[in-house]
Amino acid sequence: MRAVPFHLHLARGLRQLGLTSLAAEAYREALASDPASFEASFGVGEALARSRRWEAAAQAFQRAAALRPADVETRGNLVVALYRGGRRGAAAAALRRLIDLRPGEPELHLALGVIQCRIGRPWDAIRTLRWAARLRPPAPDRRFLLGEALFGDRQWREVLDGLAAAHRLRASAVARGGARRSPGRGRLAPVAAMLARPIHPPRALAAVWRGLAGGGHLLVARTLACGQPHRTLRSVRAAARVATP
């Protein structure tokens, strides 16, 4: 066990010098001497991630997360490693566990919604995005490094713009009396929204937010289409008014 502190100090120095491959080896030596070392597990993952060895980095972060399940930084790094390594379904599952630790952060829900869109799970994405819109909006000057690491600065800004549009739309709907809806429609709105339009994130997220508002009318239209065409047309027109930017 005496070798562990030496290897950890060596790994830190190598990492600071930018020698990521050598740092990873030093962290591995520390981990071999003490498999329960969180710092060694995390350090291996971080060094491998800097070398873009995403699959091996994800394995290291998974070990670190098992040692400290409530460590938010480790969970975030695991999400990035899985996503960059092409394991988007696993990244979504890892992000869901991170949301369990920080359920009140809308940015986490936004990131999950985008990933769910990209892995072909639009129904789940709608539910996730609707929940994000219900949470307190993030501060305008707050950066969310996980979102930027996953999707890039520009695309993440587009996602945040979609969230801001959703909050404006919700405020406008309340002002027009749009809050007077039946309880059942609120639960069915995610399905209704998907009847309106497909999702193509991140550029079309603003359209998705508008679809969330008009989706209730569209669901009514689909339900009444067989026997009450006059009411169907009225519902379609109502959905079009809501969805118009």
C-alpha positions as CSV (number, residue, x, y, z in Angstrom):
1,M,0.0,0.0,0.0
2,R,3.0,2.4,0.5
3,A,3.4,2.5,-3.3
4,V,0.0,4.0,-3.8
5,P,0.8,7.6,-2.6
6,F,3.9,7.6,-4.7
7,H,2.1,6.6,-7.9
8,L,-0.7,9.1,-7.2
9,H,1.8,12.0,-6.8
10,L,3.6,10.8,-9.9
11,A,0.4,10.6,-11.9
12,R,-0.7,14.1,-10.8
13,G,2.6,15.6,-11.9
14,L,2.5,13.8,-15.3
15,R,-1.0,15.0,-15.8
16,Q,-0.1,18.6,-15.1
17,L,2.7,18.3,-17.7
18,G,0.3,17.1,-20.2
19,L,1.8,13.6,-20.4
20,T,-1.6,11.9,-20.3
21,S,-0.5,8.4,-21.4
22,L,2.2,8.2,-18.7
23,A,-0.3,9.7,-16.2
24,A,-2.8,6.9,-17.0
25,E,-0.1,4.3,-16.5
26,A,0.8,5.8,-13.1
27,Y,-2.8,5.8,-12.1
28,R,-3.2,2.2,-13.2
29,E,-0.2,1.3,-10.9
30,A,-1.9,3.0,-8.0
31,L,-5.1,1.2,-8.8
32,A,-3.4,-2.2,-9.0
33,S,-2.0,-1.6,-5.5
34,D,-5.4,-0.3,-4.1
35,P,-8.5,-1.2,-6.2
36,A,-10.6,0.8,-3.8
37,S,-8.8,4.1,-4.6
38,F,-11.3,6.5,-6.0
39,E,-8.7,9.0,-7.0
40,A,-6.8,6.3,-9.0
41,S,-10.0,5.2,-10.8
42,F,-11.1,8.7,-11.6
43,G,-7.6,9.6,-12.7
44,V,-7.3,6.7,-15.1
45,G,-10.7,7.8,-16.6
46,E,-9.7,11.4,-16.9
47,A,-6.3,10.6,-18.5
48,L,-7.9,8.2,-21.0
49,A,-10.6,10.8,-21.8
50,R,-8.0,13.4,-22.6
51,S,-6.5,10.9,-25.0
52,R,-10.0,10.3,-26.5
53,R,-9.9,6.6,-25.5
54,W,-13.6,6.8,-24.7
55,E,-14.5,3.2,-24.1
56,A,-11.6,2.6,-21.7
57,A,-12.4,6.0,-20.0
58,A,-16.0,5.0,-19.5
59,Q,-14.9,1.8,-17.8
60,A,-12.7,3.7,-15.4
61,F,-15.4,6.2,-14.6
62,Q,-17.8,3.4,-14.0
63,R,-15.4,1.9,-11.4
64,A,-15.1,5.4,-9.8
65,A,-18.9,5.8,-9.8
66,A,-19.2,2.5,-8.0
67,L,-16.8,3.7,-5.3
68,R,-18.6,7.0,-4.9
69,P,-22.2,6.8,-6.3
70,A,-23.1,10.3,-5.3
71,D,-20.1,12.0,-6.9
72,V,-21.6,14.4,-9.5
73,E,-18.4,15.1,-11.4
74,T,-17.7,11.4,-11.9
75,R,-21.3,10.8,-13.2
76,G,-20.9,13.7,-15.6
77,N,-17.6,12.4,-17.0
78,L,-19.1,9.0,-17.4
79,V,-22.0,10.4,-19.5
80,V,-19.5,12.2,-21.8
81,A,-17.3,9.2,-22.2
82,L,-20.2,6.9,-23.0
83,Y,-21.7,9.4,-25.5
84,R,-18.4,10.2,-27.2
85,G,-17.7,6.5,-27.4
86,G,-20.9,6.0,-29.4
87,R,-22.9,4.3,-26.6
88,R,-25.7,6.8,-26.5
89,G,-28.2,4.5,-24.9
90,A,-25.9,3.9,-22.0
91,A,-25.1,7.6,-21.9
92,A,-28.9,8.3,-21.5
93,A,-29.1,5.8,-18.7
94,A,-26.1,7.3,-16.9
95,L,-27.5,10.8,-17.3
96,R,-30.8,9.5,-15.8
97,R,-28.9,8.5,-12.7
98,L,-27.2,11.9,-12.6
99,I,-30.7,13.5,-12.7
100,D,-31.6,11.4,-9.7
101,L,-28.8,13.2,-7.8
102,R,-29.8,16.7,-9.2
103,P,-33.5,16.5,-10.1
104,G,-34.0,20.2,-10.1
105,E,-31.5,21.2,-12.8
106,P,-33.3,21.8,-16.1
107,E,-30.1,21.5,-18.1
108,L,-29.7,17.9,-17.2
109,H,-33.3,17.2,-18.5
110,L,-32.5,19.1,-21.6
111,A,-29.4,17.1,-22.3
112,L,-31.2,13.9,-21.7
113,G,-34.0,14.9,-24.0
114,V,-31.6,15.6,-26.9
115,I,-29.9,12.2,-26.4
116,Q,-33.2,10.5,-26.3
117,C,-34.1,12.2,-29.6
118,R,-30.9,11.0,-31.2
119,I,-31.3,7.4,-30.2
120,G,-34.8,7.3,-31.6
121,R,-36.9,7.6,-28.4
122,P,-39.0,10.6,-29.2
123,W,-41.8,9.7,-26.7
124,D,-39.4,9.7,-23.8
125,A,-37.8,12.9,-25.2
126,I,-41.1,14.7,-25.1
127,R,-41.7,13.8,-21.5
128,T,-38.2,14.8,-20.5
129,L,-38.4,18.1,-22.4
130,R,-41.8,19.0,-20.9
131,W,-40.4,18.4,-17.4
132,A,-37.4,20.6,-18.1
133,A,-39.8,23.4,-19.2
134,R,-41.6,23.1,-15.8
135,L,-38.5,23.7,-13.7
136,R,-37.1,27.0,-12.7
137,P,-35.2,28.5,-15.7
138,P,-31.4,28.6,-15.4
139,A,-29.6,31.9,-14.8
140,P,-28.7,33.5,-18.2
141,D,-25.0,33.8,-17.4
142,R,-24.7,30.2,-16.1
143,R,-22.6,27.8,-18.1
144,F,-23.4,24.1,-18.2
145,L,-20.2,22.4,-19.1
146,L,-21.7,19.0,-19.5
147,G,-24.1,20.2,-22.2
148,E,-21.2,21.9,-24.0
149,A,-19.0,18.8,-23.8
150,L,-21.8,16.6,-25.2
151,F,-23.1,18.8,-28.1
152,G,-20.7,21.7,-28.5
153,D,-21.2,25.3,-27.6
154,R,-23.3,26.4,-30.5
155,Q,-25.7,23.5,-30.4
156,W,-26.1,23.7,-26.7
157,R,-27.0,27.4,-27.0
158,E,-29.7,26.4,-29.4
159,V,-31.1,24.0,-26.9
160,L,-31.1,26.7,-24.2
161,D,-32.8,29.1,-26.6
162,G,-35.5,26.4,-27.0
163,L,-36.0,26.2,-23.3
164,A,-36.3,30.0,-23.0
165,A,-38.9,30.0,-25.8
166,A,-40.8,27.3,-23.8
167,H,-40.9,29.5,-20.7
168,R,-42.2,32.5,-22.7
169,L,-44.8,30.3,-24.4
170,R,-46.0,28.9,-21.1
171,A,-46.2,32.4,-19.6
172,S,-48.2,33.6,-22.6
173,A,-50.5,30.6,-22.4
174,V,-51.3,31.3,-18.7
175,A,-52.0,35.0,-19.6
176,R,-54.5,33.9,-22.2
177,G,-56.1,31.5,-19.8
178,G,-54.4,28.5,-21.3
179,A,-53.8,27.0,-17.8
180,R,-57.5,26.0,-17.7
181,R,-57.1,22.5,-19.1
182,S,-58.5,19.2,-18.0
183,P,-56.3,17.0,-15.8
184,G,-56.3,14.2,-18.4
185,R,-55.0,16.3,-21.2
186,G,-51.9,17.2,-19.2
187,R,-50.9,13.6,-18.9
188,L,-51.6,12.9,-22.6
189,A,-49.8,16.0,-23.9
190,P,-46.5,14.2,-24.5
191,V,-48.2,11.7,-26.9
192,A,-50.2,14.5,-28.5
193,A,-47.1,16.6,-29.1
194,M,-45.6,13.7,-31.1
195,L,-48.6,13.6,-33.3
196,A,-47.8,17.1,-34.3
197,R,-44.3,16.8,-35.7
198,P,-41.1,14.6,-35.5
199,I,-38.1,15.8,-33.5
200,H,-34.8,16.7,-35.2
201,P,-32.7,18.1,-32.4
202,P,-31.1,20.4,-31.6
203,R,-32.2,22.9,-34.3
204,A,-35.9,22.0,-34.1
205,L,-36.3,22.1,-30.4
206,A,-38.1,25.4,-30.5
207,A,-40.6,23.8,-32.8
208,V,-41.0,20.9,-30.3
209,W,-41.8,23.4,-27.5
210,R,-44.5,24.9,-29.7
211,G,-45.8,21.4,-30.5
212,L,-46.1,20.8,-26.7
213,A,-48.6,23.6,-26.4
214,G,-50.7,22.7,-29.5
215,G,-50.5,18.9,-29.0
216,G,-53.6,18.8,-26.8
217,H,-55.7,20.1,-29.6
218,L,-54.2,17.6,-32.0
219,L,-54.9,14.7,-29.8
220,V,-58.6,15.8,-29.6
221,A,-58.6,16.1,-33.4
222,R,-57.3,12.5,-33.8
223,T,-59.9,11.2,-31.3
224,L,-62.8,12.9,-33.0
225,A,-61.8,12.3,-36.6
226,C,-64.1,9.4,-37.3
227,G,-67.4,10.7,-36.1
228,Q,-67.3,14.5,-35.6
229,P,-65.4,16.1,-38.5
230,H,-66.6,19.6,-37.7
231,R,-65.1,19.4,-34.2
232,T,-62.0,17.8,-35.7
233,L,-61.4,20.8,-38.0
234,R,-61.9,23.2,-35.0
235,S,-59.2,21.4,-33.0
236,V,-56.7,21.4,-35.9
237,R,-57.2,25.1,-36.3
238,A,-56.6,25.7,-32.6
239,A,-53.4,23.6,-32.7
240,A,-52.2,25.6,-35.7
241,R,-52.8,28.9,-33.8
242,V,-50.8,27.7,-30.8
243,A,-48.0,26.2,-32.9
244,T,-47.4,29.3,-35.0
245,P,-44.2,31.1,-33.8
